[in-house]
Amino acid sequence: MSEIVTCARTAPEESGKRSAQSWWIPRLPRAVPVARHRVQKAMRGWGEPDERVEAAALVMTELVTNAVEHTAGRRIRCRLLRTSGRVRICVWNRGRRHIPALPGPRSPQPSDGPVEGLHGAEGPGPVTCGEPDGADDGFSLASVAEDGRGLMLVDALATRWGTRTSVSGRLVWADI
């Protein structure tokens, strides 16, 4: 069995309040725990509380699993962006095979500003972030297959989350 190799880059901290980590993993099921452990290690290093660390690790696991199962690209980019009060988890992939519909009303709003990270040649460009609008879209747990409940976990654990699709792939982000 071959070893999973990741490429990583760490951004310098600014006044101890902002930092980022970014890495690529292969689109393989055995790379999912690699992403989860990277989140745990980074967030513990930042001094985040255990509850937040584990919530973020679970969100990263679900987002990377979706990218592994529902996309065709060979690599997945993972990114953590930390500011005072939140950690943003980003998962981006280049391939665009069948991508499941997202549950709930947490879609990006055009009025929201751009999100840093994942732009330029390596990513799909600036991402807009949305707040839940509170609308009842008729989504129910009974309508989701057992293997489609990962995004419901993301919805339950994240303060907000969203997605952006472009010709080069899809970015899914979540704030913890």
N, C-alpha and C positions, 0 to 999 in steps of 0.2 A: 504494500500500500504506500502511495506517495505521500509526502509531507505537504501540509497546507502552508503556503507561503503568503504572507500579507505584506503589503506596502503601507507604510504609515508616515504621517507627518504631524507634528505637534506645533501648534501656533504658540508664540510667546504670550505669557500672561501680561495683562495690563492692570496694574495696581491690584493684583490678586483677585479681581472680580470677574475677569473674562478670560476664557481659554477655549481651545478647540482641539479636537483630534480628528483625523481623517485617515481612512485606510480602505484598501480594496481587498475583497475576498473572492475566491472562485465561486461560481454559481453551482455549488455542490451541497447536498444535505449535511455533510460532515463539517462544513464551514460555519454552520449556524452557531454551534457552541463557541467557536472562536470569536465571533462577533459579540456574543453575550458576555464572555469573559473579558474582552477588551473594554466593554462598557463598565463592568464591575470594577476592574482595575483602575480605570481613569477616574471614575466618580469617587471611589474610595480615596484615591490620591488627592482629589480636590476637597476631601473632607465632607462630602455629602452624607446625609443621614442614611442609615441602612435601609429604611423603608423606601426612600426615594431611589436608592441604588437598585434594589430588587425590582421595583416597578419599572424603572428604565430598562433593566436587563430583560424583563419579560416583554416589554414593548419592542425592543430591538429584535428579540427572538421571533416574535410574530411577524414583524415587517420583513425581516430577512427570509423567513420561511416562505412568506408569500412571494417574494422576488424569486426564490429558488424554484418554487412550484409553478409559477404562472408567467415566467418570462423566458426569453430565448437567448439572452446575452450570455457571454462567458464569465463576466465579472460583475460584482456588485460593489458599489461604493457606500461605505458607512461613514457617518460623521456625527460627532457630538459637538455642540456649541453651548458653552456655559456662560451665562451672565448672572448677575446677582438676582436671585429669586427663581431662576428656571434653568433647565437643561433641555435643549432641543435635540431630538434624535432625527437624523435624516438617513434615508435609504434610497439609493438611486441605482437604476439599472438601465443599460442601453437597449436591451432587446424588448420587443413588443409582441409577444405572443398573446394569447387570451389573458386578459386581466379582469378579475372579478369586479363587479360593481361594489361600490363602497356603501356600507350601511349608514344611516343617520344623516342629519342635516349639517354636518361639519365640513362644508365645502369652502374653498377659498372665495373671498369677496374681492371684487375689483377695487374697492375703496381702501383696502388694507395696503400697507407699504411693502416693499420688497424685503425678503429675508436674505441675510448674508449667507455666503457659501454656495457651493455647487453651481457656479456659473463659469462661463468661458468655454474653452475647448473641451474641458472634461465633463461638463454638466449641461443641464438643460436651460440654464439662465436663471434670472431672479425668480423667486417664488413668492406668491402672495399668500397671506395667511388669513383665515377667516375665523370668526367666532360662531358658535352655534346660534342659529336664528330662532330656535325654539319652536319651529314649525313641526307639526306632526305629519310626517311623510308616509305614514302607514307601515313603517318598518316594524317587524316583530321577530322575536327569537324563533318562533315556530317556522318562519319562512326561510331560515338559514340552515343549510346542511351542517352537520357536525363539523366537517372540515372547513367550514366558512366562518367559524366563530372567532377567529383570531382578531379580526378588526373590531369585534365587539369588545374584546379585552382591551384593545388599544383605546377605544372610546371610553371605557370605564376608568382606565388608569391615567389617561392624558387630560390635562386641563383644556387643551384644544389640539386638533390635528387636522391635516388636510393633504391634498395631493395636487400634483401638477404633471400633466402629460404633454410631451412635445414630440416632434418628429424623431428626436434622438433617444427617447425613453420615457421613464416615469420616475418622479420623485415623490416619496411619501414621507411626511414629517410629523412629529408629535412633540408637544411640550409637556415636560414633567415638572 
